[in-house]
Amino acid sequence: MTTILDTAALRAIVADLGVDSVMDEMIERLRTRFASHDPKQTETIQRTGFAYQKPELGLIEWMPTMQCEQMVSIKTVGYHPGNPTNRALPSVLATTSLHDTTTGELVALTDSTFLTAVRTGAASAVATDLFAPDHIDVVSVIGCGAQAVTQLHAISRVRSFSRVLAYDANPDVAASLADRLPASLSDAASVEVVAADDLPRLIASADVLCTVTSVDPGADSVFADGDHKAALHINAVGADFPGKMELPDTLARRAVVVPDVIDQCLIEGEAQRLTVDDLAADLAAMCADLDAAMQHRDELTVFDSTGWALEDMVAAEFALEHARRLGVGVDAELQLISDDPYDPYRAVER
């Protein structure tokens, strides 16, 4: 049997836990898995797939991870930046499959559109907790779409702050951000939407900055380099495609850049303009060596978040464990297996 975690199952999990607890648990699961990461026991293959310009700019790719002697996780994800305005769909749509490494059986299949948004925010929270000052007041966000919600929510679970400065190229999206935030955050922090000509203030005021845009490959940075706090921490999330970068070149080159996956970031992250020697240790190594991470607390830091396949395994395991606890999800025979392993026709005759 394969457990299918459909939309009803995920809604039941969130209804049982609440969105704050969902985010708290995802942050802790990622933090723990990062700190204990052993590449000899957890193998991640560089993601690959199809990128195209027609009928619209987009890609469909797959992100595999193997926990040796246990499970293989494969997320299939599509990124289509025209979805929100053209079809009222999220720009990211995804599913994840879990496979038993003893038998090859498909253990579970889950929607990962929601889980991807949560785990991406949670990863930024792990980085923010490592590098941002203990006491902050302002979190700024450039790009106010779906990912802005989970970024701000996740950061609010590791830091208290009272103000959000927000900008989006679409004024209607920016104006609705406050209404889309969880109650625990909207009750604690005010949201001020700024215009494009006020971006320098948004940057200069920020203790933490999240860039979560759908900027086109080859486009200019989403803000100009200028004044900022000495210990500004940036979660750069939107660069997830070759040629697509959000940060000014001069800023990226003087920052401490912490990648999620070094090789991947050099291809499609903010690190595209850098060399491996320009980068700090990756986020997993920083989680494993807190003293080394804390040395960067007073510096300009950038978490180059391109999306690590290990995060998707952690998110799928989270969903499957809670689905089994609650008795939700649909068990289905998706793999046509014969009673006689040497006779495939027996499976269709019974």
C-alpha positions in Angstrom: 0.0 0.0 0.0 1.0 3.6 -0.7 -0.2 6.3 1.6 -1.4 9.3 -0.3 -1.3 12.5 1.6 -3.9 14.6 -0.2 -5.1 18.1 0.5 -7.6 16.8 3.2 -4.7 15.0 5.0 -2.5 18.1 5.1 -5.4 20.3 6.2 -6.1 17.8 9.1 -2.5 17.9 10.2 -2.4 21.7 10.2 -5.8 21.8 12.0 -4.5 19.5 14.7 -1.2 21.3 15.3 -1.9 24.9 14.3 0.3 26.8 11.9 2.6 28.1 14.7 3.4 24.5 15.9 3.8 23.3 12.3 6.4 26.0 11.7 8.1 25.4 15.1 8.4 21.7 14.4 9.7 22.2 10.9 12.4 24.6 12.1 13.5 22.1 14.8 13.5 19.2 12.5 15.6 21.0 9.9 18.0 22.4 12.6 18.5 18.9 14.0 19.0 17.3 10.6 21.4 20.0 9.4 23.5 19.7 12.6 23.8 15.9 12.3 24.2 15.8 8.5 26.6 13.1 7.4 27.1 13.0 3.6 28.1 9.4 3.9 24.7 8.5 5.3 22.5 11.0 3.5 23.2 11.3 -0.3 21.8 14.2 -2.3 22.1 14.2 -6.0 22.2 17.7 -7.7 18.7 18.5 -8.9 18.1 18.5 -12.6 15.1 18.8 -15.0 13.7 20.8 -17.9 13.9 24.6 -18.2 12.0 26.3 -21.0 10.8 29.6 -22.4 7.7 28.4 -24.2 4.8 28.4 -23.7 6.0 30.5 -20.8 9.2 30.8 -18.7 9.3 27.8 -16.4 10.9 24.6 -15.3 10.1 21.2 -14.0 12.8 19.5 -12.1 13.4 16.7 -9.6 15.2 16.7 -6.3 16.4 13.3 -5.0 17.8 12.4 -1.6 18.7 9.1 -0.1 18.9 8.3 3.6 21.1 5.2 3.4 19.4 1.9 4.3 16.1 3.7 4.9 14.4 5.9 2.3 14.7 7.7 -1.0 12.8 11.0 -1.3 12.1 12.5 -4.8 10.4 15.9 -5.1 9.1 16.9 -8.5 8.7 20.7 -8.6 7.5 23.1 -11.2 8.4 26.8 -11.1 6.2 29.0 -13.4 6.4 32.7 -12.4 3.4 33.6 -14.6 1.0 31.3 -12.6 -0.2 33.8 -10.0 -1.3 36.5 -12.5 -2.2 34.3 -15.4 -3.9 31.4 -13.8 -4.4 32.2 -10.1 -2.0 29.3 -9.2 1.1 29.4 -7.0 4.4 29.9 -8.9 5.7 26.7 -7.2 3.8 23.4 -7.5 5.3 20.2 -6.1 4.8 16.6 -5.1 7.2 14.3 -3.1 7.4 10.5 -3.2 9.1 8.4 -0.5 10.5 5.0 -1.5 11.7 2.1 0.7 15.4 1.3 -0.1 15.0 -2.3 0.9 12.2 -3.2 -1.5 11.8 -0.1 -3.8 8.2 0.2 -2.8 6.5 3.5 -3.0 5.7 4.2 0.6 4.0 7.6 0.3 3.1 10.3 -2.1 2.4 13.8 -0.8 1.5 17.2 -2.0 4.6 19.4 -1.4 3.3 22.8 -2.6 2.4 23.7 1.0 5.4 21.8 2.5 7.9 23.5 0.2 6.7 26.9 1.4 6.9 25.9 5.0 10.3 24.2 4.8 11.8 27.2 2.8 10.7 29.6 5.5 11.9 27.3 8.2 15.4 27.0 6.6 15.6 30.8 6.6 14.6 30.8 10.3 17.5 28.4 11.1 19.9 30.8 9.3 18.4 33.8 10.9 18.7 32.3 14.4 22.4 31.6 13.7 23.4 35.0 12.2 21.0 37.7 13.1 21.4 39.8 16.3 19.5 38.5 19.3 17.5 41.7 19.5 15.9 43.0 16.3 13.2 45.5 15.5 12.6 45.5 11.8 12.3 42.7 9.2 12.1 43.9 5.6 10.9 41.9 2.7 11.1 42.5 -1.0 8.5 40.4 -2.8 5.2 39.9 -1.0 3.9 36.7 -2.6 3.3 33.3 -1.0 6.9 32.9 0.2 6.9 36.2 2.0 4.2 34.8 4.4 6.2 31.8 5.5 9.5 33.7 5.6 8.1 36.3 8.0 6.2 33.7 10.0 9.3 31.5 10.4 11.5 34.4 11.5 8.9 35.4 14.0 9.3 32.0 15.7 13.0 32.6 16.4 13.1 36.4 16.8 10.7 39.0 18.2 10.3 42.1 16.1 7.7 44.9 15.9 7.9 46.2 12.4 7.8 44.8 8.9 8.7 47.0 5.9 7.4 45.5 2.7 7.8 46.1 -1.0 6.4 44.4 -4.1 6.4 45.4 -7.7 2.6 44.7 -7.7 1.1 47.2 -5.2 -2.0 45.0 -4.7 0.1 42.1 -3.6 2.0 44.3 -1.2 -1.2 45.8 0.2 -2.6 42.3 1.0 0.4 41.0 2.8 -0.7 42.0 6.3 -4.0 40.2 5.9 -2.2 36.9 4.9 0.1 36.7 7.9 -0.7 34.3 10.8 -2.4 35.9 13.7 0.5 35.3 16.0 2.6 37.5 13.8 0.1 40.2 12.7 -0.7 40.8 16.4 2.9 41.4 17.2 4.2 43.4 14.3 2.9 46.2 12.1 3.3 46.0 8.3 4.3 49.2 6.4 4.2 48.9 2.6 6.8 51.2 0.9 7.0 52.5 -2.6 9.9 51.8 -5.0 11.5 55.1 -4.3 11.6 54.3 -0.6 13.6 51.1 -1.0 16.7 52.7 0.4 14.9 53.2 3.7 13.6 49.7 3.7 17.2 48.4 3.4 18.8 50.8 5.8 16.2 50.1 8.5 16.3 46.3 8.3 17.9 44.0 10.9 16.8 41.1 8.7 16.0 41.3 5.0 14.2 38.6 3.0 14.3 38.8 -0.8 11.6 36.5 -2.3 10.9 37.7 -5.8 10.3 36.3 -9.2 12.8 38.5 -10.9 13.7 37.4 -14.4 17.0 35.7 -15.3 19.5 38.4 -16.3 17.5 41.2 -14.7 19.1 43.9 -12.5 19.2 43.4 -8.7 15.9 44.0 -6.9 17.5 46.9 -4.8 20.5 49.1 -5.1 23.5 48.8 -2.9 23.6 51.5 -0.2 23.4 52.1 3.5 22.5 49.1 5.8 23.2 48.0 9.3 26.6 46.5 9.9 25.1 43.2 11.1 22.3 42.9 8.5 21.3 39.3 7.8 19.8 38.6 4.4 17.8 35.5 3.4 18.2 35.5 -0.3 15.5 33.1 -1.5 14.5 34.1 -5.0 17.6 33.1 -6.9 16.8 29.5 -7.9 17.4 29.6 -11.7 20.6 30.1 -13.7 21.0 33.8 -14.4 18.5 34.8 -11.7 20.0 36.9 -8.9 18.4 39.4 -6.5 21.3 41.1 -4.7 23.6 43.8 -5.9 26.9 42.4 -7.0 28.9 44.7 -4.7 26.9 43.6 -1.7 27.2 39.9 -2.4 30.9 40.2 -2.8 31.5 41.9 0.5 29.1 39.7 2.5 29.6 36.4 4.3 27.7 34.1 2.0 26.4 30.9 3.5 25.0 28.5 0.9 22.5 25.8 1.5 24.1 23.6 -1.2 27.5 24.9 -2.4 27.5 23.3 -5.9 23.9 24.2 -6.5 24.3 27.8 -5.4 27.3 28.2 -7.7 25.0 27.3 -10.6 21.7 29.0 -9.7 22.0 30.9 -6.5 23.4 34.3 -5.5 26.8 32.5 -5.5 26.7 32.4 -9.4 28.9 35.5 -9.5 31.3 34.0 -6.9 33.8 31.2 -6.6 33.8 28.4 -4.1 36.7 30.2 -2.3 34.5 33.2 -1.8 31.9 31.3 0.1 31.6 30.5 3.8 30.8 27.0 5.1 27.3 25.7 4.1 24.4 26.0 6.5 24.7 22.4 7.7 28.3 22.9 8.7 27.4 26.1 10.5 24.6 24.3 12.4 27.2 21.7 13.4 29.7 24.3 14.6 27.8 27.0 16.4 31.0 28.7 17.6 32.1 29.2 14.0 28.6 30.5 13.1 28.5 33.0 16.0 31.7 34.6 14.8 29.7 36.2 12.0 27.0 37.7 14.2 28.4 41.2 13.8 28.9 41.0 10.0 26.8 41.3 6.9 25.6 37.8 6.2 23.7 36.2 3.3 21.9 32.9 3.4 21.9 31.7 -0.2 18.7 29.6 -0.2 18.2 27.7 -3.4 16.3 24.8 -1.8 18.1 21.6 -0.5 16.5 18.3 -1.4 17.2 17.1 2.2 14.7 19.7 3.4 12.0 18.1 1.2 12.7 14.7 2.7 12.4 16.2 6.2 9.1 17.9 5.3 7.6 14.7 3.7 8.6 12.7 6.8 7.0 15.3 9.0 3.8 15.0 7.1 3.8 11.2 6.9 4.4 10.8 10.7 1.6 13.1 11.6 -0.8 11.6 9.1 -0.2 8.1 10.6 -0.6 9.5 14.1 -4.0 11.1 13.1 -5.1 8.3 10.8 -5.5 10.5 7.8 -4.5 10.1 4.2 -5.6 7.5 1.6 -4.0 4.1 1.4 -4.1 2.9 -2.2 -2.5 0.1 -4.3 -0.6 2.2 -6.8 1.9 -0.5 -7.7 0.4 -3.5 -9.5 2.2 -6.4 -7.8 1.7 -10.0 -8.7 1.3 -12.8 -6.1 4.0 -14.6 -8.1 7.0 -12.3 -8.5 7.9 -14.3 -11.7 4.6 -13.9 -13.4 3.4 -10.2 -14.0 0.1 -11.4 -15.6 -1.1 -12.9 -12.3 -1.4 -9.3 -11.0 -4.1 -8.4 -13.7 -5.9 -11.7 -13.7 -7.1 -11.9 -10.1 
